[in-house]
């Protein structure tokens, strides 16, 4: 059969009470007792496709549904772009943090700012030492500049006040 989609035999009519809906009983129709040669066939239904031209009312309903669907698509695209921008910024920040950690691991050190006091003529005259305030450790020693050497001299005029 051309265009045949499904065949479903219909149950034969009997005088017996109906079977439960969960398990329908399908039995072929029994042949009449008076005519043993007569063959009976179960009823067969099928679904066929045919062309249906929409009415103006159906087209108006389809147009309304289409407008709602298009509005939903645009709303979802708007939310997607907003979320993409949000997650893009989060991803950029996460990549930056990961990059910093990779650099620290590869270099095996980092530079940190530590408050120090400068002690002149330490460890010997003409040198200055940078001493950490938090633990008293000497970070480095270096030669004093000529200007620093001149500042180290304090002249007083005998009255106890520097000039």
C-alpha positions in Angstrom: 0.0 0.0 0.0 1.4 3.4 -1.0 1.8 5.9 1.8 1.2 3.3 4.5 2.5 4.5 7.9 0.9 2.2 10.4 -1.5 -0.7 10.5 -3.5 -1.3 13.6 -6.1 -4.1 13.7 -9.3 -3.1 15.4 -10.8 -5.4 18.0 -13.8 -7.4 16.9 -17.1 -6.6 18.5 -18.3 -9.2 21.0 -20.9 -9.5 23.8 -18.2 -10.1 26.4 -17.4 -7.4 29.0 -14.6 -5.0 28.0 -11.0 -5.9 28.9 -9.1 -3.6 31.3 -7.6 -0.5 29.6 -4.0 -1.5 30.6 -4.0 -4.7 28.5 -6.5 -4.5 25.7 -7.3 -7.9 24.2 -7.3 -8.1 20.4 -8.9 -11.1 19.0 -9.8 -11.8 15.3 -13.4 -11.8 14.5 -14.9 -15.3 14.9 -16.4 -16.9 11.8 -20.2 -17.3 11.9 -21.2 -20.9 12.7 -23.7 -21.1 9.8 -21.3 -20.3 7.0 -18.0 -22.1 7.6 -16.5 -21.2 4.2 -16.8 -17.4 4.7 -13.5 -15.7 5.7 -13.5 -12.6 7.8 -10.6 -10.2 8.1 -9.8 -7.9 11.0 -10.3 -4.2 10.3 -7.1 -2.5 9.4 -6.5 1.3 9.8 -3.8 3.3 8.2 -2.6 6.9 8.2 -2.0 8.7 4.9 -0.4 12.0 4.2 -2.3 14.6 2.2 -1.8 18.3 1.4 -3.7 20.7 3.7 -3.9 24.4 2.7 -4.1 26.6 5.8 -7.1 28.9 6.3 -6.6 32.5 7.1 -7.5 31.8 10.8 -4.8 29.1 10.9 -2.3 31.3 9.2 -3.0 34.1 11.8 -2.5 31.7 14.6 0.8 30.4 13.1 1.9 34.0 12.7 1.3 34.7 16.4 3.2 31.6 17.4 6.0 32.5 15.0 6.3 36.0 16.5 6.4 34.6 20.1 9.1 32.0 19.0 11.2 34.7 17.3 11.0 36.9 20.4 12.1 34.0 22.5 15.1 33.3 20.2 16.1 37.0 20.4 15.8 37.0 24.2 17.9 33.8 24.5 20.6 35.3 22.2 20.7 38.5 24.2 21.1 36.5 27.5 23.7 34.3 25.8 25.8 37.4 24.8 25.5 38.9 28.2 26.6 35.7 29.8 29.4 35.2 27.3 30.7 38.7 28.2 30.5 37.8 31.9 32.2 34.5 31.5 34.7 36.0 29.1 35.8 38.5 31.8 35.9 35.7 34.4 38.0 33.5 32.1 40.4 36.4 31.4 40.9 37.0 35.2 41.4 33.2 35.8 44.0 33.0 32.9 45.8 36.0 34.4 46.0 34.5 37.8 47.1 31.1 36.4 49.8 32.9 34.3 51.2 34.7 37.4 51.4 31.4 39.3 53.2 29.7 36.4 55.7 32.6 36.2 56.3 32.3 40.0 56.8 28.6 39.8 59.1 28.8 36.8 61.3 31.6 38.3 61.2 30.0 41.8 61.1 33.5 43.4 59.3 36.8 43.5 60.2 40.3 44.4 58.5 41.7 47.5 58.7 45.2 49.0 60.1 45.2 52.6 60.6 48.2 54.8 64.2 48.7 55.7 66.3 51.2 57.7 69.6 52.3 56.3 72.6 52.2 58.6 75.6 54.2 57.4 79.2 53.1 57.9 78.0 49.6 58.5 79.5 46.9 58.2 82.6 49.2 57.7 83.2 52.9 57.0 82.2 54.1 53.5 79.4 51.4 53.2 75.7 51.4 54.1 73.6 48.4 55.1 69.9 47.9 54.4 68.4 46.2 57.5 64.8 44.7 57.4 62.5 46.2 60.0 60.5 43.0 60.5 63.3 40.6 61.4 66.6 42.7 61.6 68.2 40.8 58.7 70.7 42.7 56.5 69.4 42.6 52.9 72.4 44.2 51.2 75.4 46.3 51.8 76.7 48.8 49.2 79.1 51.7 49.0 77.9 55.1 50.1 77.8 57.9 47.5 79.9 61.0 47.9 76.7 63.0 48.8 75.9 60.4 51.5 79.5 60.6 52.9 79.2 64.5 53.1 75.9 64.2 55.0 77.5 62.0 57.6 79.5 65.0 58.9 77.7 67.2 61.3 79.4 70.4 62.2 78.5 72.3 65.4 79.6 75.7 66.4 80.2 74.8 70.0 76.6 75.5 71.1 75.4 71.9 70.6 73.3 72.7 67.6 74.2 71.5 64.2 74.7 74.1 61.5 
